[in-house]
Amino acid sequence: MQLLTDRTNVICISDEAHRSQINLDQKVKITESGVQKTYGFAKYLHDSLPNATYVGFTGTPVDGTIEVFGGVVDAYTMTEAVKDGITVNLVYDGRAAKVMLNQDKVRQIEEYYAQCELEGANEHQIEESQKAVAKMEVIIGDPDRLRAVAEDFIKHYETRVAEGATVAGKAMFVCSNRNIAYDFYKIVKKLRPEWTEKKICDDGVVLSEKDKKELKPMEKIKLVMTRNKDDEKDLFDMLGTKEDRKEFDRQFKNPKSNFKIAIVVDMWLTGFDVPELDTIYIDKPIQQHTLIQTISRVNRVCEGKDKGLIVDYIGIKKNMNTALKKYTNFESEEFEGVEQSITIVKDQLEVLGQMFHNFNSSDFFNGSPTEQLACLNRAVEYVQLSEELERRFMAAVKRMKQAFNLCSSSEKFSDEDKDYIHFYCAVRSILFKLTKGDAPDIEQMNARVRKMLEGAIQSDGIEELFETGKHISVDIFSDEYMDKINAIQLQVMRCRRKGTYIICF
C-alpha cells in the first residue's frame, strides 16, 4: 500500500484493537516459486499513515494492543456496565469435581504401566506414552468422563427449565475440539433421543403468523462448527453448508425456536449476541481475552434475565479470576459464585418461615388439589393482614426466586426446601396478579387512560403547530375531553372471581 499522507494531524480510530489491528509482524511463506514475505494488516495501515495518532477500541486489550496503541486512556469495564444496566452480572457454578476421572482409574493406569515394564517396555517408551496420555485433551475426551459430563449437563439443564430458571431455555456448551464435541453430541443424543427430533417449537408455544414464516424445523440440540472434508458422512451432513449455518444462527436467536442448545468449539464464542442466552457450559481450557469474550455471551440484557450463569466442567475458575482482574476493575478476588445464591435462598427461606410461623400450610403439601388451592388463597389473605407484611413478603420471595434461578440444580436443597420455595412463589404469583399484575383496578385504569389521552392530544397539537405555524391552545381537561374520558370509563367493568379481575372494554 502506498503512502496516503504523512501529515501529523490525522487520527486513525481502530475497532477490535486486539486482532488484525495489532498485527505488525512479518510472515514468511515458502512456495514453489520461492520465498514470499507478507505483513499483517496493521503494518500496511501504519505505512500508509506513518505520523497519525492511533486510537484503539477493544473489550480485551491484549499485550499487543498496549504495544501498538500505547497505554489505556479510558476504560469502561464490565463492573460499570453492570451498574449502568448495559449488561447483567455473571455467576459461576463449578462442577468439575463431579465429572473428573476417579482415583481408581488413575491407579489402574499406574498398574498398567508397571505391568508393561515387567513385560519388557523400556523407560523411554513408558515415559513417552505417559506424556501422550497426560495431554489434557485425552483426559477431557475420556469416554467415561464425557458420559459423566453429559449426564450432569442434562440433569442441570432440565432442572433449570423445569424450575422456570431460564428465559427461553437457550444454552451453549463449549467443547475442547471437534472430535470431543462430536463424541459429546452422540452421548447426549443417546441419552435424550427426543432432543434430536426436528420440530418448529416446543409444545404449547403460541405462534403468530410472523413466527410461522420465520421458524424452521430444528432439533433442540445441534452441533455448530464448520465442515471438514475428512469428516465422516454423518458428521459432514449434520454440520451443513455455510447457508445452513446462517439459518442455524437465525433460529438460535429466535426465542421461540425449538433450537435451544448449541454445542460449539470456536464458533459463536465472539461477536455472537443472543439476549435470551443465559447459561454457558464450559468444558474447554480457555484463557486471557478469549475467556472474557466467551463468558460474555451470557451477560447480555434481556427481560426476565437477572444474571448470566457460567457452568464450569474443566476447572477454569483460576483463569477466570486472572482474566477478570486483567481486563476489568473487579475489586474482589472472585466474582459471584453459585454458593452465594444458595446462601441467599436459604436465608430467605428462613425469613419467610418466620413470617409464616403462625400460618398452617400443611394442606398445600399434603392435601388434594382443591385443598391446595384453598390453602394458597388463605396464604394470600394472611400476607395481606398488613401492608408492611405484604411488602416484606413480596421482596423476600422475589430475592429468593432470583437466586434460586441460578442454583436450582444444587444438591444442597432438600425436597422440603423446594416444596416451600414453590409454595411461596405460588402465593406471590397470585398476590402479584391481584395487586400489581395485568389486572389494574378502576382507579389505576382511569389514571392510565387520562395519561394516554393527555399524551395523544399533546402530540397532535405539537404536530399541527409545526406544520401550519398556528398558535393554538389545547385544554386537555376541557369538558369535551373529560366527556371522552367518562365515556371510556363507563365501558369499564370489573368482575372479581376468586381474586381474578376480568376487564372488558
C-alpha positions in Angstrom: 0.0 0.0 0.0 1.3 3.4 -0.9 1.6 6.4 1.4 -1.7 8.1 1.9 -0.4 11.1 3.9 2.5 11.9 6.2 0.5 14.7 8.0 0.6 14.6 11.8 -2.9 16.0 12.3 -4.6 12.7 11.4 -6.4 10.5 13.9 -6.9 6.8 13.0 -9.5 5.0 15.1 -9.4 1.2 15.1 -12.1 -1.1 16.4 -11.4 -4.6 17.8 -7.9 -3.5 18.6 -6.7 -7.0 19.6 -6.9 -8.7 16.2 -5.5 -7.6 12.8 -5.2 -4.0 14.1 -2.1 -5.0 16.0 -0.6 -7.4 13.5 2.7 -5.7 12.6 4.7 -9.0 12.2 6.2 -10.3 9.0 5.1 -13.7 7.7 7.4 -15.9 5.6 5.7 -18.4 3.3 7.7 -20.8 1.2 6.2 -21.6 -2.2 7.3 -23.4 -5.3 8.3 -20.1 -6.8 10.4 -19.1 -3.8 10.0 -17.2 -0.5 7.0 -15.0 -0.1 7.0 -12.3 2.6 3.8 -10.7 3.8 2.8 -8.5 6.7 -0.3 -8.1 8.8 -3.0 -5.5 8.1 -1.7 -3.2 10.8 1.7 -2.9 9.1 0.2 -1.7 5.9 -2.1 0.7 7.8 0.8 2.2 9.7 2.9 2.5 6.5 0.1 4.4 4.8 -0.4 6.8 7.7 3.0 6.9 9.4 2.5 10.0 11.5 -1.1 9.5 12.5 -2.3 9.2 16.1 -3.7 5.8 16.6 -6.7 5.2 18.9 -7.8 1.7 19.6 -11.1 0.3 21.0 -11.3 -3.2 22.4 -13.1 -5.1 25.1 -10.0 -7.2 25.7 -6.7 -5.3 25.5 -4.0 -7.9 25.0 -0.3 -7.1 25.3 -0.1 -6.3 21.6 -2.8 -3.7 22.0 -0.7 -1.8 24.5 2.5 -2.2 22.4 0.8 -0.7 19.3 -1.6 1.8 20.7 0.1 2.8 24.0 -1.4 2.8 27.5 -5.1 2.8 28.3 -6.6 6.3 28.1 -10.0 5.5 29.4 -11.7 2.2 30.4 -15.4 1.3 30.6 -15.3 -2.0 32.5 -17.7 -4.9 33.0 -18.4 -3.7 36.5 -19.5 -0.3 35.3 -21.6 -1.9 32.5 -23.5 -4.0 35.1 -24.1 -0.9 37.3 -25.4 1.0 34.3 -27.7 -1.8 33.2 -25.8 -2.4 29.9 -25.0 -6.0 30.8 -26.1 -8.4 33.6 -23.8 -9.8 36.2 -22.2 -13.3 35.9 -22.4 -16.1 38.4 -20.0 -19.0 38.5 -21.0 -22.7 39.1 -18.0 -25.0 39.3 -18.9 -28.7 38.6 -15.6 -30.1 37.5 -15.2 -32.2 40.7 -18.3 -34.1 39.7 -17.0 -35.4 36.5 -13.2 -35.8 36.7 -11.6 -39.2 36.4 -11.8 -41.2 39.6 -8.7 -42.3 41.5 -9.5 -46.0 40.8 -9.0 -45.3 37.1 -5.7 -43.4 37.8 -4.4 -46.4 39.9 -5.4 -48.8 37.0 -3.3 -46.7 34.6 -0.3 -46.8 37.0 -0.7 -50.6 37.4 -0.8 -51.0 33.6 2.5 -49.1 33.1 4.1 -51.3 35.9 2.9 -54.4 34.0 4.3 -53.0 30.7 7.7 -52.5 32.4 7.6 -56.1 33.6 6.9 -57.3 30.1 9.9 -55.5 28.6 8.9 -52.0 27.8 11.8 -49.6 28.4 11.8 -46.5 30.5 11.8 -44.2 27.4 8.7 -45.9 25.9 6.7 -45.7 29.1 7.6 -42.0 29.6 6.6 -41.1 26.0 3.3 -43.0 26.5 2.6 -41.2 29.8 3.2 -37.8 28.1 0.7 -38.6 25.4 -1.9 -39.9 27.9 -1.3 -36.9 30.1 -2.4 -34.5 27.4 -5.4 -32.5 28.6 -7.5 -33.5 25.5 -7.0 -37.2 26.2 -8.3 -36.7 29.7 -11.2 -34.4 28.7 -12.2 -36.8 25.9 -12.2 -39.9 28.1 -15.5 -41.7 27.2 -16.4 -42.3 30.9 -15.7 -38.7 31.8 -17.7 -37.4 28.7 -20.7 -39.5 29.7 -20.5 -38.2 33.3 -20.4 -34.6 31.9 -23.4 -35.4 29.6 -25.5 -36.8 32.4 -24.7 -33.9 34.7 -25.4 -31.4 32.0 -28.7 -32.9 31.1 -29.8 -33.0 34.7 -28.7 -29.4 35.3 -30.3 -28.1 32.1 -33.6 -29.9 32.6 -33.8 -28.8 36.2 -33.3 -25.1 35.2 -36.0 -25.4 32.5 -38.5 -27.2 34.8 -38.0 -24.6 37.5 -38.5 -21.7 35.1 -35.0 -20.5 35.9 -34.1 -19.8 32.2 -35.6 -17.1 29.9 -36.1 -19.3 26.9 -34.1 -22.4 27.5 -31.2 -21.2 25.4 -27.8 -22.7 26.4 -24.4 -23.1 24.9 -22.0 -26.0 25.5 -18.3 -25.3 24.7 -16.2 -28.4 23.9 -12.4 -28.7 23.6 -12.1 -29.8 20.0 -14.1 -31.2 17.1 -13.8 -34.9 17.9 -14.7 -34.4 21.6 -17.7 -32.2 20.5 -19.0 -34.9 18.2 -18.5 -37.6 20.8 -20.3 -35.5 23.4 -23.2 -34.9 20.9 -23.6 -38.6 20.3 -23.7 -39.4 24.0 -26.3 -36.7 24.6 -28.3 -38.0 21.6 -28.3 -41.5 23.0 -29.4 -40.2 26.5 -32.1 -37.9 25.1 -33.0 -39.1 21.5 -36.1 -36.8 21.6 -33.8 -33.8 21.6 -32.7 -34.6 18.0 -36.2 -34.7 16.6 -36.9 -31.8 14.3 -39.8 -29.5 15.5 -40.8 -25.9 14.9 -41.1 -25.1 18.5 -41.8 -26.5 22.0 -45.2 -28.0 22.6 -47.7 -25.4 23.8 -45.9 -22.3 22.3 -48.3 -19.9 20.6 -47.1 -18.7 17.2 -48.0 -15.6 15.3 -48.2 -15.5 11.6 -44.8 -13.9 11.5 -43.4 -16.7 13.7 -44.9 -19.3 11.3 -43.0 -17.8 8.4 -39.7 -17.3 10.3 -39.4 -20.5 12.3 -37.9 -23.7 10.6 -38.0 -27.3 11.9 -34.9 -27.8 14.0 -33.5 -30.2 16.6 -33.4 -29.0 20.2 -29.6 -29.6 20.3 -27.2 -29.0 17.4 -23.5 -29.2 16.8 -22.3 -25.9 15.3 -18.9 -25.8 13.5 -17.5 -25.7 10.0 -17.3 -28.8 7.9 -14.1 -30.7 7.3 -13.6 -32.7 4.1 -12.2 -35.6 6.3 -15.4 -35.7 8.5 -17.3 -38.9 8.4 -20.5 -38.7 6.4 -23.0 -38.4 9.3 -21.0 -35.5 10.8 -20.4 -33.9 7.4 -24.1 -33.9 6.6 -25.1 -32.7 10.0 -22.9 -29.7 10.0 -24.4 -28.4 6.8 -23.3 -25.7 4.4 -22.4 -22.1 5.0 -26.0 -21.2 4.3 -27.2 -23.8 6.7 -25.1 -22.3 9.4 -26.6 -18.9 8.7 -30.0 -20.5 9.3 -28.8 -22.1 12.5 -27.8 -18.6 13.6 -31.2 -17.1 12.8 -33.1 -19.9 14.6 -30.9 -19.9 17.7 -31.5 -16.2 18.1 -35.3 -16.7 17.9 -36.6 -17.3 21.4 -39.5 -19.4 20.2 -37.4 -21.7 18.0 -37.1 -25.4 19.0 -33.3 -25.0 18.7 -32.3 -24.4 22.3 -28.8 -25.9 22.9 -25.7 -25.2 20.7 -22.6 -27.4 21.1 -19.6 -25.3 19.9 -15.8 -25.4 19.8 -14.8 -22.0 18.4 -17.8 -20.7 16.5 -20.2 -18.3 18.2 -17.8 -17.5 21.1 -17.1 -14.0 19.9 -19.4 -11.4 18.4 -22.5 -13.6 18.7 -25.2 -11.9 20.7 -28.3 -13.7 21.9 -30.0 -11.8 24.7 -32.0 -14.9 25.8 -28.9 -17.0 26.2 -28.4 -17.2 29.9 -26.3 -20.3 30.5 -23.0 -21.3 29.1 -21.4 -24.7 29.9 -17.6 -24.7 29.5 -15.6 -27.9 29.0 -12.6 -26.4 27.3 -9.4 -24.9 28.6 -9.6 -21.1 27.8 -7.5 -18.2 29.0 -7.0 -14.5 28.8 -9.2 -12.4 26.4 -10.8 -15.4 24.8 -12.2 -16.4 28.1 -13.6 -13.0 28.7 -15.3 -13.0 25.3 -16.6 -16.5 25.8 -18.3 -15.8 29.2 -19.6 -12.5 27.8 -22.0 -14.5 25.6 -24.4 -14.7 28.7 -24.1 -11.2 30.0 -26.5 -9.5 27.5 -29.5 -7.8 28.9 -32.9 -9.4 28.4 -36.3 -9.1 30.1 -36.6 -11.7 32.8 -32.9 -12.3 32.9 -31.2 -11.2 36.1 -27.8 -12.8 35.7 -25.8 -15.0 33.3 -24.7 -18.4 34.6 -21.3 -20.0 33.8 -21.1 -23.7 34.5 -17.5 -24.9 34.6 -16.7 -28.6 33.9 -13.0 -28.1 33.3 -11.7 -26.0 36.2 -11.2 -22.5 34.7 -12.0 -20.6 37.9 -8.4 -19.5 38.4 -8.0 -18.5 34.8 -11.3 -16.6 35.0 -10.3 -14.6 38.1 -6.9 -13.8 36.5 -8.6 -12.6 33.3 -11.2 -10.6 35.2 -8.5 -8.8 37.1 -6.6 -8.0 33.9 -9.5 -6.9 31.8 -11.8 -5.4 34.3 -11.7 -3.5 37.6 -13.2 -6.2 39.7 -12.4 -5.3 43.3 -12.7 -8.7 44.8 -10.7 -11.9 44.3 -13.6 -13.6 42.7 -16.9 -12.7 41.2 -20.2 -14.1 42.5 -20.3 -17.8 42.8 -23.4 -20.1 42.9 -22.7 -20.7 46.6 -23.7 -17.1 47.3 -27.0 -17.8 45.5 -27.6 -20.9 47.6 -26.9 -18.9 50.8 -29.4 -16.2 49.7 -32.1 -18.8 49.1 -31.5 -20.5 52.4 -31.6 -17.1 54.2 -34.8 -16.0 52.5 -36.4 -19.4 53.3 -35.7 -18.7 56.9 -37.1 -15.2 56.8 -40.2 -16.4 55.0 -40.6 -19.3 57.5 -40.6 -16.7 60.3 -43.3 -14.7 58.5 -45.5 -17.8 58.2 -44.8 -19.1 61.7 -48.5 -18.7 62.6 -49.9 -20.0 59.3 -50.8 -23.6 58.8 -49.6 -24.6 55.3 -49.9 -28.4 55.6 -52.8 -28.6 53.1 -50.6 -27.3 50.3 -48.1 -30.1 50.8 -50.5 -33.0 51.8 -54.0 -32.0 50.6 -55.9 -32.6 47.4 -55.6 -30.1 44.5 -58.8 -28.3 45.8 -57.4 -28.1 49.3 -54.0 -26.9 48.0 -55.8 -24.1 46.1 -57.8 -23.1 49.2 -54.5 -23.1 51.2 -52.9 -20.7 48.7 -55.9 -18.3 48.9 -55.7 -18.4 52.7 -52.0 -17.6 52.5 -52.7 -14.6 50.2 -55.2 -13.3 52.8 -52.6 -13.9 55.5 -49.9 -11.9 53.8 -52.4 -9.0 53.3 -53.0 -8.6 57.0 -50.8 -5.6 56.8 -49.1 -3.5 54.1 -45.8 -4.0 55.9 -46.1 -7.8 55.9 -47.1 -7.8 52.2 -44.2 -5.6 51.2 -41.7 -7.7 53.1 -43.1 -10.9 51.7 -43.1 -9.8 48.1 -39.5 -8.5 48.4 -38.2 -11.7 50.1 -39.8 -14.1 47.6 -38.5 -12.1 44.7 -35.0 -12.2 46.0 -35.3 -15.9 46.8 -36.5 -16.7 43.3 -33.9 -14.7 41.5 -31.2 -16.5 43.5 -32.8 -19.9 43.1 -32.9 -19.5 39.3 -29.1 -19.7 39.4 -28.7 -22.7 41.7 -31.9 -24.7 41.2 -30.0 -27.9 40.4 -27.9 -27.7 43.6 -28.0 -30.8 45.7 -27.9 -28.6 48.8 -31.6 -28.1 48.6 -33.8 -30.8 50.1 -37.2 -31.8 48.7 -38.8 -29.9 51.6 -36.8 -26.8 50.7 -38.0 -27.0 47.1 -41.6 -27.5 48.2 -41.6 -24.4 50.3 -39.9 -22.4 47.5 -42.7 -23.4 45.2 -45.3 -22.6 47.9 -44.0 -19.1 48.5 -43.6 -18.4 44.8 -47.2 -19.5 44.1 -48.5 -17.2 46.9 -46.5 -14.3 45.4 -47.8 -15.0 41.9 -51.4 -14.9 43.0 -50.8 -11.8 45.1 -48.9 -10.1 42.2 -51.8 -10.6 39.8 -54.2 -9.2 42.4 -52.3 -6.1 43.1 -49.6 -5.4 40.5 -50.2 -7.6 37.6 -52.3 -7.4 34.4 -55.5 -6.6 36.3 -55.5 -2.9 37.5 -58.4 -1.6 39.4 -60.7 1.2 38.1 -58.7 4.0 39.8 -55.5 2.7 38.1 -57.2 2.4 34.8 -58.7 5.9 34.9 -55.3 7.4 35.7 -53.7 5.5 32.8 -56.5 6.4 30.3 -56.1 10.1 31.3 -52.4 9.9 30.8 -52.8 8.2 27.4 -55.3 10.8 26.2 -53.1 13.6 27.5 -50.1 12.3 25.6 -52.1 11.8 22.4 -53.6 15.3 22.5 -50.3 17.0 23.2 -48.6 15.2 20.4 -51.4 16.1 17.9 -51.2 19.8 19.0 -47.4 20.0 18.5 -47.6 18.3 15.1 -50.2 20.8 13.9 -48.3 23.7 15.4 -45.1 22.9 13.5 -46.9 22.1 10.2 -49.1 25.1 10.0 -47.5 27.7 12.2 -50.7 28.2 14.1 -50.6 29.3 17.7 -53.1 27.1 19.4 -54.0 26.3 23.0 -55.3 22.9 24.0 -57.0 22.4 27.3 -56.6 18.6 27.9 -59.1 18.7 30.8 -61.8 20.7 29.0 -65.4 19.5 29.1 -65.1 18.0 25.6 -62.1 15.8 26.5 -63.5 14.9 30.0 -66.6 13.7 28.3 -64.5 11.3 26.2 -62.7 10.1 29.4 -66.0 9.5 31.1 -67.4 7.6 28.1 -64.4 5.3 28.2 -64.8 4.8 32.0 -68.5 3.8 31.6 -67.4 0.9 29.4 -65.1 -0.5 32.0 -66.5 -3.3 34.2 -64.7 -5.2 36.8 -65.6 -8.8 37.7 -63.9 -10.3 40.7 -64.0 -14.1 41.0 -61.5 -15.9 43.2 -59.2 -12.9 43.2 -59.1 -12.5 39.4 -60.1 -9.3 37.6 -61.7 -9.5 34.1 -61.5 -6.2 32.3 -63.9 -5.6 29.4 -63.8 -2.6 27.1 
